[in-house]
Each structure stands twice: as C-alpha cells, then as structure tokens.
Amino acid sequence: MALRWKLIAENPFAHLKGAVKGDPARRVFVPAETVAKVMEVLPNTQWRLLVGLARWGGLRIPSEALSLKWRDVDIPGRRFIVRASKTEHHEGGGVRVVSSWPMTKRRRVR
C-alpha cells in the first residue's frame, strides 16, 4: 500500500519470496475420533465449540470465531456466515458461508 500511495520509492521486501509455504512433512490429517477424544477433556462448552468450529467449520481461531454474530446464523438453512479480516481484500470480501448439519450421534452437553 505504501508503494501504491507513493509513501515510499521502492518496495523494501521485493527481494523476498511472495508466498509462504509450510513443510508438507508436518501436514497431518486428524481423524474425527481423535478430535472427539480431545473435546471430551476440554474444560467447558465454549472450548468444545471453538475446537468444533475450527475442525469441522474450518474457522481460523480466534479471529473468525470472535467475528461470529447471531445475525449471521441461518438455523433453518443449516448454515452460517464467516467474516475473515485476513481475506477481506480478496474477491468475495472475506465472507464465506459454512454449512452445518446435525450430529449423527447425539451427545449430552455438559
């Protein structure tokens, strides 16, 4: 932005690679059964919700979880809107719709 607004003459980061790439060897799929075991030992409902939103909703924690509003929840449509400040400059404005569905196995809420 500073370059575009002519606040600086040149980009001081031009010599750096443009994309950050993670180590593929560290990528691991975590099975739902493992996540369920973790959720059983979490201290309260709020923590279980955060883990569930991250694992099954794909939300960034804490930024996207903290941006959730009740007005963005469509219970009859089984979906909710997620607003991502990290991607708001991209096409779609950082807004996406996440589908939700009932759990097949009902669990008692503590």
Secondary structure, DSSP 8 states (H G I E B T S, - for coil): -TTTTTSSSS-TTTTS-S-----GGG-----HHHHHHHHHTSSSHHHHHHHHHHHHH---TTHHHHT--GGGEETTTTEEEEE-GGGTTSTTTTEEEEE----SS-----
